[in-house]
Amino acid sequence: MYKEAYELLREILDDETLNEYIFNETGKHLAVIDAGAQITTPSAKITFSGGGISQSDNVMQFANYNVAFAFPFWDANALGKSHEFLDVAVKAFFEHEMRTNSIHINRVMRVSPSISEYDEESELWTVAFDVAVSIFID
């Protein structure tokens, strides 16, 4: 159930429109940071942030993740580019779904975006999404 939610997020990060936008803006392909990967930009990092499971609840629960993108935006329009990316990414999050059995489909149910302005230490802008993915408890 959790593995399937993670796989759905990885599928979303492979979205063609999302990756085309990133490449057009940065001239580089998106790197997904997994254990052992080197940090490069533009990049995306997925972290699991929780999701309670209870036997007394229905079989559909939520797994919560944070998906953070780091961008090397340096020009005067960096905040505008970050907002443009929000529009592209939110659409990608809601366009993908993954069937887990004959009845249930895992999908993104809620997205809460945020933008962290240019950080002098990292020299990057961060566009992050708190994402709730429906999961099926079997």
Sequence and secondary structure as in RCSB ss.txt:
>XXXX:A:sequence
MYKEAYELLREILDDETLNEYIFNETGKHLAVIDAGAQITTPSAKITFSGGGISQSDNVMQFANYNVAFAFPFWD
ANALGKSHEFLDVAVKAFFEHEMRTNSIHINRVMRVSPSISEYDEESELWTVAFDVAVSIFID
>XXXX:A:secstr
 HHHHHHHHHHHHT HHHHHHHHHHHSS  EEE TT    SSEEEEEEEE    TTS SEEEEEEEEEEEE   S
TTHHHHHHHHHHHHHHHHHH EEE SSS EEEEEEEEEEEEEEETTTTEEEEEEEEEEEEE  
